[in-house]
Amino acid sequence: MDLFNDTSNILSSDGEVNYYGPIMNLKKAQHYYEQLLDTIQWENDKAIIFGKLIITKRKVAWYGDEPFEYTYSKTTKSALPWTKELIELKEIIENKTGETFNSCLLNLYHNGAEGMAWHSDSEKDLKKNGAIGSLSFGAERKFSFKHKVSKQTVSVMLENGSLLVMKGATQTNWLHRLPPTKKVNNPRINLTFRTIKK
């Protein structure tokens, strides 16, 4: 997909997801990938599932305009101050989409064995129906949506340096996931820019 492709809604109804494809060249994408690997304060994610604390292989980090607290999977994180690269990337996608964001949750998947189960980003801390800008670096991975009622599924391949934006009623009506795959051996970094309610 090139920079001039249509970014029309990939969902059939009940939400809006726009896939922009790569929004920067490969050299720039590689630069950000390397900088993010080196400068982000990565830590293993924690989740409480059926009352049991699970430590994931996937690593995460949480940054924002101020030390926002963000609770998901029954664990709470406090946002770190923006890095230079995160501010640059935030400005790039704000200019591209016309949206504004005040925080970013980052995920580091070491290989295709690491993924994310079906879920929706509907935590009470998040702005209702607010846009979530998802920027991908590194390995290309499949990303899937499933309608909560009809069970219809839609998938898209997220390329290196690409941007996907979820907004409107998407989180209310659709689940999304990053399915594991044995075909991918390289890491992927995903940044999800969000708006926390102040």
C-alpha positions as CSV (number, residue, x, y, z in Angstrom):
1,M,0.0,0.0,0.0
2,D,1.4,3.4,-0.9
3,L,1.0,6.8,0.7
4,F,-1.7,7.9,-1.7
5,N,-4.1,5.0,-1.2
6,D,-7.7,5.4,0.0
7,T,-8.1,5.4,3.8
8,S,-11.8,4.6,3.7
9,N,-13.4,2.7,6.6
10,I,-12.3,-1.0,6.6
11,L,-15.3,-1.9,8.9
12,S,-18.7,-2.6,7.3
13,S,-20.7,-0.9,10.1
14,D,-20.8,0.2,13.8
15,G,-17.4,1.7,14.0
16,E,-14.6,3.4,12.0
17,V,-11.1,2.1,11.3
18,N,-8.9,3.8,8.8
19,Y,-5.7,2.2,7.5
20,Y,-3.2,4.7,6.1
21,G,-0.5,2.2,5.2
22,P,3.2,3.3,5.7
23,I,3.3,7.0,6.5
24,M,7.2,7.2,6.3
25,N,9.9,5.7,4.3
26,L,11.8,2.5,5.4
27,K,14.9,4.4,6.5
28,K,12.9,6.7,8.8
29,A,10.9,3.7,10.1
30,Q,14.1,1.8,10.9
31,H,15.5,4.9,12.7
32,Y,12.4,5.1,15.0
33,Y,12.4,1.3,15.5
34,E,16.0,1.4,16.7
35,Q,15.5,4.5,18.9
36,L,12.4,3.1,20.5
37,L,14.1,-0.2,21.3
38,D,17.0,1.7,23.0
39,T,15.3,4.6,24.7
40,I,11.9,3.3,25.9
41,Q,11.7,2.0,29.5
42,W,10.3,-1.4,28.5
43,E,9.0,-3.8,31.2
44,N,7.1,-7.1,31.1
45,D,3.4,-6.5,31.2
46,K,1.4,-7.8,34.2
47,A,-2.3,-8.9,34.1
48,I,-4.5,-10.4,36.7
49,I,-6.5,-13.2,35.1
50,F,-8.9,-15.3,37.2
51,G,-7.3,-13.8,40.3
52,K,-3.8,-14.9,39.3
53,L,-0.9,-12.5,38.4
54,I,0.4,-13.3,34.9
55,I,3.7,-11.8,33.7
56,T,3.7,-11.6,29.9
57,K,6.7,-12.1,27.6
58,R,5.4,-9.0,25.7
59,K,6.9,-5.8,27.1
60,V,5.1,-2.5,27.5
61,A,5.6,1.1,28.4
62,W,3.2,4.0,29.2
63,Y,4.0,7.7,28.4
64,G,1.9,10.9,28.5
65,D,1.5,14.6,29.0
66,E,1.4,14.1,32.7
67,P,1.6,11.1,35.1
68,F,-1.8,9.7,34.1
69,E,-2.8,6.5,35.8
70,Y,-4.2,3.9,33.4
71,T,-5.8,0.7,34.6
72,Y,-6.3,-2.4,32.4
73,S,-6.3,-6.1,33.2
74,K,-6.7,-5.0,36.9
75,T,-3.2,-3.4,37.0
76,T,-2.4,0.3,37.1
77,K,0.4,2.2,35.3
78,S,1.6,5.8,35.8
79,A,2.7,7.6,32.6
80,L,6.3,8.5,32.1
81,P,7.3,11.9,30.5
82,W,7.4,11.9,26.7
83,T,10.8,11.1,25.0
84,K,12.0,13.2,22.0
85,E,11.0,10.4,19.5
86,L,7.5,10.0,21.0
87,I,6.8,13.7,20.7
88,E,8.0,13.6,17.1
89,L,5.8,10.6,16.3
90,K,2.8,12.1,18.1
91,E,3.1,15.3,16.0
92,I,3.4,13.3,12.8
93,I,0.2,11.3,13.4
94,E,-1.7,14.3,14.8
95,N,-0.9,16.2,11.6
96,K,-1.8,13.2,9.5
97,T,-5.2,12.5,11.1
98,G,-6.3,15.8,12.6
99,E,-6.8,14.1,16.0
100,T,-5.0,15.0,19.2
101,F,-3.6,12.6,21.8
102,N,-2.2,13.0,25.4
103,S,-0.7,9.6,26.0
104,C,0.8,6.5,24.4
105,L,0.8,2.8,25.4
106,L,3.7,0.9,23.7
107,N,4.0,-2.8,23.1
108,L,7.1,-4.8,22.2
109,Y,6.4,-8.2,20.6
110,H,9.7,-10.1,20.4
111,N,8.4,-12.5,17.7
112,G,5.2,-13.9,16.2
113,A,4.6,-16.2,19.2
114,E,3.7,-13.1,21.2
115,G,0.3,-11.6,20.4
116,M,-2.8,-10.2,22.0
117,A,-6.2,-11.9,22.6
118,W,-9.5,-10.5,21.6
119,H,-10.3,-7.3,23.5
120,S,-11.6,-3.8,23.1
121,D,-10.0,-0.6,24.5
122,S,-13.0,0.6,26.6
123,E,-11.3,1.3,29.9
124,K,-13.1,4.1,31.9
125,D,-9.9,6.2,31.8
126,L,-10.1,6.6,28.0
127,K,-12.1,9.3,26.3
128,K,-15.4,7.7,25.1
129,N,-15.3,7.1,21.3
130,G,-11.9,8.8,21.2
131,A,-9.5,8.0,18.4
132,I,-6.7,5.6,19.0
133,G,-3.7,6.0,16.6
134,S,-1.8,2.7,16.2
135,L,1.7,3.1,14.7
136,S,3.7,-0.1,13.8
137,F,7.5,-0.6,13.4
138,G,9.5,-3.7,12.6
139,A,7.9,-7.0,11.6
140,E,4.7,-6.9,9.5
141,R,1.8,-8.5,11.5
142,K,-1.8,-9.4,10.8
143,F,-4.4,-7.4,12.9
144,S,-8.0,-8.6,13.2
145,F,-11.4,-7.2,14.2
146,K,-14.5,-9.2,15.2
147,H,-18.0,-7.7,15.6
148,K,-19.4,-8.4,19.1
149,V,-22.8,-9.3,17.8
150,S,-22.6,-10.6,14.2
151,K,-19.1,-12.2,14.8
152,Q,-18.0,-10.8,11.3
153,T,-14.2,-10.6,11.1
154,V,-12.0,-8.1,9.2
155,S,-8.2,-8.3,9.0
156,V,-5.4,-6.1,7.8
157,M,-1.6,-6.5,7.5
158,L,0.1,-3.8,9.5
159,E,3.3,-2.8,7.7
160,N,6.5,-1.3,9.0
161,G,6.0,2.4,9.5
162,S,2.2,2.1,9.0
163,L,-0.7,3.9,10.8
164,L,-4.1,2.6,11.7
165,V,-6.7,4.7,13.4
166,M,-9.7,3.3,15.4
167,K,-12.4,5.8,16.3
168,G,-16.2,6.4,16.8
169,A,-18.1,3.4,18.2
170,T,-15.4,0.8,17.2
171,Q,-14.5,-0.1,20.8
172,T,-18.2,-0.4,21.8
173,N,-19.1,-2.8,18.9
174,W,-15.9,-4.5,17.8
175,L,-13.1,-6.6,19.5
176,H,-9.6,-6.6,18.0
177,R,-6.5,-8.8,18.4
178,L,-3.0,-9.5,17.2
179,P,-3.0,-13.2,16.4
180,P,0.1,-15.2,17.1
181,T,2.0,-16.7,14.1
182,K,4.9,-19.0,13.5
183,K,5.8,-17.2,10.3
184,V,7.3,-14.1,12.1
185,N,10.7,-14.3,13.9
186,N,11.4,-10.6,14.2
187,P,10.3,-8.1,16.8
188,R,7.5,-5.6,16.3
189,I,7.0,-2.3,18.2
190,N,3.4,-0.9,18.3
191,L,2.5,2.5,19.7
192,T,-1.1,3.3,20.5
193,F,-1.7,7.0,21.0
194,R,-4.7,7.7,23.1
195,T,-6.6,10.3,25.0
196,I,-7.0,9.9,28.8
197,K,-9.8,11.8,30.4
198,K,-8.4,14.5,32.7
